[in-house]
Amino acid sequence: MDYPDVGRMPLKLTSAPLRTETLRENHLASIRTSRVWTEFRLREELGPPGLFLGLWDVEVASQTGGGQESPRDWEETEPCCRGTLQASGPLRGEPGCGLQVPNPAVRAHSRGGSNIKEIQSSTYTKIQIIRGYPEAEVRIFGTKAMQSKAKTVIDDLVKKQEEYKTESKLGVAAVQLSDGKDAMKDVSGEQKLIDWDKFRENILKWNEKKWAGLPPVKKNFYIESEKTSSMSQEQVDNWRKENYNIICDDLKDGEKRPLPNPTCNFEDAFHCYPEVMRNIQKAGFQKPTPIQSQAWPIILQGIDLIGVAQTGTGKTLSYLMPGFIHIDSQPVARNGPGMLVLTPTRELALQVDAECSEYSYRGLKSVCIYGGGDRDGQIKDLSKGADIIIATPGRLHDLQMNNFVYLKSITYLVLDEADKMLDMGFEPQIMKILLDVRPDRQTVMTSATWPYAVRRLAQSYLKEPMIVYVGTLDLVAVSTVTQNIIVTTEDEKRSHIQAFIDSMSPKDKVIIFVSRKAVADHLSSDLGIRRISVESLHGNREQSDRERALKSFKTGKVRILIATDLASRGLDVHDVTHVYNYDFPRNIEEYVHRVGRTGRAGRTGVSITLITRNDWKIAGELINILERANQSVPEDLVSMAERYKANKLKKETENKWGRPQGKPRKFYH
């Protein structure tokens, strides 16, 4: 038979028994030969299916009729595949041990070879899978200790696969609807009503069985100080009004619980936890932010909390400090992580992880899991043990589905920037992740806005929560930022940004927000040509480049950062003096989040926003934001909003009554 000429020495394989030396030579030759040619040759000469991940890293998938292997073919190739096969290199001389694994488990865990490779790298073995029916033979090559370790890992994976199949069957309705009615046909063909009450009862029993045997959760760690308990209701109301009009409410149905008094000083909240106090004093904080003062006594009592506030109000520490105390003070030792923080972006995940390290409590270890990072390294970090997991939903769901992370020990859950996670489409991943988190956990949710989707998420995953928000649940920009609006054209944008950069003082630090990655690259290139130090931050850059750019901006190596909305959440740089909106964002919520990158930690800031004719549909909402924050509204912006309303009304009228026909048609004979 003629084979494709790849211009290299061909690899000669036969179905006759191979000696160890011949096998090694063929293996080295296969490395020198292209993968396509090798796979083609293996298909022709070996015939039956076999997955030689450890030896050749190719999959031979020849099949006989009906998708089942021919016994005769197996007999012919058995000497080649099983009889004299030996591992080369450091594993030579050790006989391979074998075990039988059901074919569905092999398909579920091989993942095109990636999972097998991970097992090989972690156990220092070589693994060969020989397809069979109904079971496949898995042969492991290495020292006896290595073989035993790999066998244990594979047995655990198979066991978890069986448990997952069982749980999946219970989680799916055991009935099929006929013609859209709550009925099904029995064997006799008669209609039989579905007993939904019985079905719900079975689901409840399954949940009880799933979570049985877990240790109890302690949630209340709050000891109110004398100063806090002695506050009168009038003093509490005055304090809340003076501190940005903090509002606290109980969302529990029925009889309401008493609202905790705010902790006006750090000592009022953590006087029983000296290590927390030392970390706070080390950081140099003078007093808690308003949302921290009201959130800490609620969370420390074990009550679920919803915190709605603008960016830069200290929401991260409002859940981290009580979380440290919660997971460290459980009466029964955990067999896995105790706190899970879900964030929408990798930048926010890295920021939360950095704060966990900065305010470390009694040696608690955190692991940051996010897409774009080193997946194998993250898996190894998890295998070493972690007390706190900070993760983006996509990557955590990936590791969860592949059984690399254990979530049943989680007792303290945080959904940080929940509105952004929903905007990015992470709700399905969040739902699947929370299926593996015990239902009697304590949950904290933070959000910058309070739309219907966030309210629905809170209703689904929080139990009888309290809510704390600043001033109003309507969208409001931070009051510490002076907002300047410039109505201009697309052609004049470059001259505006150049004039601003030329006027920057040596102490100024600015984030320039753009709408597209290409604009970020072009703008940074133009500034680079002018020898202006600048960094860019967007999704097309490698994660290492993004981290380096962010570090350069935080340390002051560069004072100009050009970013897409990727950085509008979780970018916590305290000394940002200006935010420049070169392009207006796609919605008013993103505008508020961008503006919130300055004026943080008690400082003041300035935002400059360029508005063009393309943005006129959002002018009315922008005016509302400016008025709520007591900012000046340019006449050009008011005029733009009025023109948009008039144009919109005109279109609605035309659509309702039909377009005016103008002159009648002329007919020519």
N, C-alpha and C positions, 0 to 999 in steps of 0.2 A: 504493500500500500504506500502511496506517495504522501509524504507529509510536507507541510509548509516549510519553505527554506527561510530560516531566520538568520542565516549568516553565522551560526555558531555551531560548535560541536553538539550533535544530538545526544540526548539522554537515552540510553538503551535500557529498557525495562522488559522483563519477561515474566510469565506466570510461574516459572520454575522457582524452587527454593533459592533464596539469596543468602549468601554468607555475609557476615558482619562487615568484612572489608569491602565487598561489592556494594552493599547498601550505603556505606559511608561515601564511597566514590560517586555513586549515583546521586546521593544527596548533595555533594559539593557541585556536581555537574548541573544539578537542577538549579542551584543558585546562579550559575553562570548562564543559564538558559532563560529565555523570557517566560513569564508566568503563563501567557496565553498558549505558547507552544507546548509547555510542560503539561498543562491541564489537558490540551488536545491529545497528547501522546498517552497520558495516563488513562483517559477515557477509552482510547482505542485498545490498549493492551491489557489493562486490569479488568475492565468490564463492569463488575458489580459495584454498588455504591459503597464508599468508605470515606471517612473524614479523618485525614492524617494531619491534624492541626499542629502537632508537636514536631512532625518530621518534615513535611513538605509545605504546610500552610496553604494547601489547595483542597477543594472539595470535589470528589469524584462522584457524580450523581447519575450514573447510568442506571436505568431502570428497565425491568422487563415488563411484559404486559400486565395491566391491572395495577401497576405501582408496587408489586411485591417482588422480592428477590427470588430468583430461580435457585432451588436447592442444588442443582447440578453446577451452576456457576459458582456457588459458594464452595463446593467441594474442590473445584478446579483451582480456585485462588486461595483456598485456606492455607496451604503451605506458605504462600507469599505473605499473607496478611497476618497469620498467627504463629506459624511454626517456628520460624527462625528470626523473627523481627527483634532487633536489639536497638537500644538507644545508644547514641554516640556521645563522644565528649565526656563530661564529668559523670554521666550516668551509666557509662558502659560497665558491663559485668554484673549488674543487678537484674535479676529476672523481674518481669513485669507482673503485677498483681491485677486481677480482673474482678469486675462486678457487673451484675446485670441491672440495667436501668430501663424503665418503660420508655418507649419511643416518644410519647407526648412530653415527658419530662426533659428528654434530650433536646427536642425542638424548642421547648420553652426557655431552656437555660443556655443553649449554645449561642444564640443571637448572632449567627453568622461567624462564630468563632471568637467573638470578643470576650465573652464570659469565660470560655475555656482558657483563653490566653491569660486572663486575669488570675485564674486559679493556678496556672502553670507558673506565672511570675511570682505569686505569693508563696507557693509551696516548693518552688525549685524542682519541679517534676516535668516530665513529658507525658502528654495524654493522647491516647489514640482511641477513636470511637469507631466501632465496626457495626454498621447498621444491620439489624436483624428484625424479625417479626415474630411476636409482638414486642420483643425487648431488644435493646442494643447492648452490645458488650463494650464496656469501658475498660481499657487497659492502661495502667499507670506505671511509668518507668522512673526509677530513682532509688535512693537508699530506702531502707525499710521505714525509717522515721518519716522521710518525705512522703512515701507511699501512704502511710497511715494518716498523715495530716491531710493529704489530698482526698483520701477516701472519706474522711470525716466531713470535709467541706462539701463534697458531692452528696453524701447522705443527707446532710442538713438541707441542701438546696432541694433535693427530691421531696423530703418531708414537708418543707414549706410549700412546695408546689401542690402537693396533695391537700394540705390545709386550705390553701387559697382556692382550689377548685371546689372544695366542700362549702366554704363560705360564699363563693360566688353563686352556687346553686341555691343556697338559702336566701340570698339577696335578690333573687329574680322571682317574679310571680310564677307560681306553678300552674297557672291556668292560661288559656288563650281565649280572647273575646271573640264571639261569633256575631258578625254583622254589627259590631259596635255596641252590643248589649252585654250586660253583666251576666252572661250565661254561657254554658258550654254543653257540648253533647257528650253523653256517656256512651258506653259500648253499645247499648241498645238503640242509640240514635235519638233518644229523648233529651229534651232540653233540661239542663240541671243548673240551678242557681248557684252562684259562687258565695260561699260563706266568708264574707270579708272580715267579719269579727274574728272568726277562727284564724284567718290568715294573719291579721294583725297580732293576735295572741301568739302565734308561732314566731313572728318576728321578734316580739318582746322576749320570748323565752330564749331565742337564739342570741339576742343581745346580752341577756343575763348570763348565759353560758359563756359567751365570748369574754366578758369582763369579770367573770368569777375568779376569785383567788388573788386579786390584786390588793396590795396593802392600802389601808385607809389614807385619805389625804387630809392634812391639817392646813387650814387656810387663814385662821384668825391669829395674827401676831401683834395686834395693835394694843398698846397701853397708852391711854390718853394722858398727856401731861396736865399738871394742875393749872398751868397758865391757859391751856386750850380749853379745859373743861369749865373754867371760871368765866369764860366769855359769855356775855349776855347776848340775846338775840339781836338787840339793837347794834351792839358792837360787831357782831358777825355780818349783819346787813351793811353796815357802813364800810367794813373792810372789803367786802365783795364789790361794793359800788366804787370804791376808790381804786381798786385794782382791776381796771379795765372791765368793770361790770361783770365779774365772774358769776355765772348762773349754774346752780346745781339742782338736779331733779331726780326723783325716784320713778323709774319706769315699771315698777312691779305692779301687777294687777291686784286690785283689792286694797287691803289696808296698807298704807304707806309706812315706811320705816323712817325714823328720825335721821335727818341729814347731818353728817359729821361736821363739826366746826373746823375751819381751816387751821392748818399748822403754820403760823406766821414766821417761825424760825426753824432751822434745821434741827435744833435740840428738841423742839416739841414733837417732831416726828420720829427721831431716831435716838432718843435719850437712853434707850435700853440696848443700843447696838453701837458700842464705841468704835468698832472697826469701820463702820460706815461713816461715822463722824470724822475719823482720821482722814479718810479718803476725801471727804468734802473739804476739810480744812486745808489739805494738801493742794487741792485744786484751786483754792483761793476764792471760792464763792462766798458772797456776803449774805445773801438771803435767797430763799427759793422763789421761783417764778410763780405767778398767780395760779397757773394750772397745776403746778407741782404741789402747792400748798393745799389745794382742795382735793387733788387726786390721791395723794399718799394715804391719808386716813381712810379713804374708801377701799383702796386696794389692800392695805394692810389688815383690814377687817375681813378679807376674803370675799368681797363683793365684786361681781363682774362690773367692768367700767367701760363706758364709751367716752372718749375724750375728743371733742371737736374744737380745734383751734387752728389759727394760721400757723404757717411754718415759722420756725425760729422762736417758739414759745417754751421750749424745754420739755417737749413731750417724751423724748427718748429717756431721759433720766427719771421721768415720772413713772415709767414702768420698770426700768432696769433695777433701781434700788430696792423696791419691794420684791422684785423677782429674785434677787440674790438671797434675801432673807427667807423667802418662801421655800426655795429648793434646798437651802442649807439646813433648814430647821424641821424637815420632815421626820417623823418619829421612826420610820422604817427606812433602812438604806435602800437606795435605788439600784436597779440592775441595768440602767441606761441613762440617757439624758433626761433632765427634769424640766428644762425651759426650752420652748421653741418660739423663735421670732421670725415671722414671715414678712418680707419686704418686697416692694415691686421691682426695684432695680439693684444691680450689683453694687453701684456706688453707695446706696443707702445701706446695703448689707455690710459693706466694708466699714462704713462709718460707725454703725452700731457695734460691730466687732471691735473696732478701735476703742470705743468707749467702754466696752466690757473689760478690755485689757487695762485701760487707764484707771478705772475704778474697781480693780479686781478685789474680790471679797473671799477671803479664806481659801485661796488657791483654786477657785472654781475655774474650770477650763472651758473655753468657747471654741467652736469650729465654725468657719464661714463657708457656706455651700452656695455656689452661684454658677450660672451658665457662663461659658467662655473661659473659666478657670481650668486648672489641671484636674480632670476628673479622677484619675488614678490617685493623685496626691490627696484629694479630698476623701476618697474612700479609705486610704491608709490612715488619715487623721481620725476618721470616725472609728476605725478599728482599734485605735489606741485608747479610745474612751473619751467622752465629752460630757460635760454637765449642761452646756448651753449650745444650742444649734441656732445659728442665724442663717437664713436661707431665702433664696428666691423660689417661688413655687414651682417653676419649670424644672430646675435641676433637682430639687428635693423630691419631686414626684418621680423623676427618672430613677433616682437611687432607691426610692421606696418600692417601686414596681420590680426592681431587680434585687430586692432583699438585702440591700447594703446598709440600711438604716433601720433602727428599732425605735418606734414612736409610742409604744404602749406605756412606757414609763413617764411620758410627759404629763405633768400636772399643772403647768403654768404656760399658757398660750398667749401670744401677742400677735395681732393682725395690725401691723404698722402701715400707715398710709393706705387704708383699705380702699378708699375711693380710687386711688391710682391703680391698685391691683385689679380692680374691676374694669377700669378704663382700658387696661392692657389685655383684657380677656383671660385673666387667670382664675376666674371663678370655678371652672371644671376641675382644675388641678387642686385648688383649695378644698373643694368638696371631697375629692378622693383622699387627700392627705388627712383630713380630719376624721375619716372613717377609721383610721388606725390610732387616733388619740382618744384616750378615755373620756367618756362623757361627763364625769364628775370633776373635771378640771376647773381651774379658774381662768377666765378669759378676759383680756384687755384689748380693746379695739381703739385705734387712733385714726383720725381722718381730718383733713383740712376743710372738707365740705360735707353736707348732710343731704345728699340726693336720695331718691327712692331706692335705688339699688343698694346703697349702703344701709339704709333702714331695714331692707329685706334681709340682708346678710346678718345684721345684728339680731334680728328677730329669730333667725334660724340657728345661730350658734352661740348666743349668749343667754344666760338664764337669769331672769329678774335683775337686770343691770341698773346701775345709776348712770346718769349722763352729766358731764361737766363741759361747759362751753363758755367761750369768751364773748360777752356782749349779746350776740345774736347768732342764730343758725343760718342767717343769710350770709352770702359770700362777701367778705370784707377784707381788704388788704391791711397789712400791719400799719399801725398808726405812727410808727417811728420812721417811716419812709416818706420823703417828699417826692411826689410823682409829677413829672413834667411830660407833657404831651406835645409833639411837634407834628403838625399836618403838613405833608410834603408829597413829593412824587418819587417814583422808583429811580429816575435818573439822578435825583439830588441826594439820594441816600449816602453815596460814597463821600460826597463833600461834607455832609453832616458828621459822619463818623470820624473823618480825618480831622475836622476842626475840634471835635471833642478830645481826641487822643493828643493833639498838639497842646491842648489847654490843661492836660493832666498834671497835677503836682507830684513830686517824688513820693508822697505818702499815699497817693490814690491807688486803689486796686479795683479793677472792673471785670465783670463778666458780661460779654457781648453775646446775646442770644440770637440765633438765626433759625430759619425754618427748615433748611435742607443741609445735608452733609456737604454737597458740592459748594454751597455758598460759604460754609465754614472753611473749606480748603482754599477756595479762591481768595477769601478775605485774609486768611492767615498768610498766604503766599504774597499778596500785595504788601502787607505790613512787613513781612520778612525782607522784601526787596528794599524797603525803606530803612532797613536795619533796626526795626523795632522788635524787641523780644516778645514773642507771643506763643501760646500753646493752644491747641484745639482739642476738643473732646466730643466725639460722636461715635455712633455704633459701628462704623466701618473700621475703626482703629483696633488693633490688637489690644487685648486686655492689659498686657504689660505696658504698652505705650500709653494707655489711658491712665493707668496707675502712676506712671512716671510724670505725665502731664499734670495730674492733680497734685502730686507731691511738690512739683516745681512751683505751682501756683500757691499752695498752702505755705510753703517755706519762704515765699517772696522772691524766689529766683526769677520768676516772671510776674509781671503785674497785670497782664492782659490774658484772659482766657476766653476763647471763642467756643461756644457750646450750642448744641441742639437741646431740645426739651428733655433729652436723656438726663441732663444734669439739673433740671429744674426742681427735682425732688431729692432730698438727702444730701445735697452738696453743702456741707456745713463748714464754712470758712468764716470765722468770726470777724475778720478785719476787712471784709469786702465793703468798699465805700460807695460803689456805683453799680447799678445794673443798667445795661444798655440794650433795649429791645430793638435790634436792627430790623427784624421782621416781627410782625405781630403774630402771636400764637394762634392756634386753630380754634380756641375757645377762651372764654373769659376766666375759667378756672385756672388754666395754665398761666394766664397773665398774673393772677394773684400769687401763684407759686413761684414764678420768676422774680417778682418784686420782693418776695420774702427771702431771697438770698442775701439781701443787705438789711441793715438795721437790726441785727441779731445781738443777743446777749446784752441787752441794755444800751446798745449803740444806736446812732442815727445813721440814715443812709439816704441816697438819692437814686431815683430811677428816671431814665429818659427813654421815651417810647416814640418811634417813628410810625405814623399812620398814613396810609395812602388810600386812594380811591378803591383799591381792592379789599380794604378792610372796613368799608363803610357799614356793612350789615351789623357789625358788632359795636358801633359807636354808641348806641343807646345804652347798652349794658355797661360799657366803659364809663359813661357819664354817671350811672348809678353808683359804681364802685368809687369814683372820685368824690361824689357828694357824701357817701357814707363815711369816708375817711376825712371829710372836711378839707378836701383839696380843691384848688382852683380849676375851673373848667374853661378851656380856650373857646373863644367864639367860633373859630373854624371847626372845632369838633361838634359844637351844637348845630351849626349850619349843615355839616355832613350828615348828622343823624336825622335832621328834618328832611333833607333831600332824599335820604334812603326811605323814610316813611312815606313820603309823597310818591316815590317811584313804586314802592310796594303796593300802595293803595291803588295806583293806576293799573298795575298788572292784575290785581285781584278783580278790579272792576271789568277789565277787558275779558278776563277768563269767565266772569259770571254772565256778562251780556253779549260776549262775542266781540271780536275785533271790528272796529269801524271799517266799512268796505271801501271808503273813498269814492273815486269816480267809477261810474258803471262801465262794464266791459263794452268794447266796440266790436260789433260783428261785421265782418267783411264778406261780401257776396262775390 
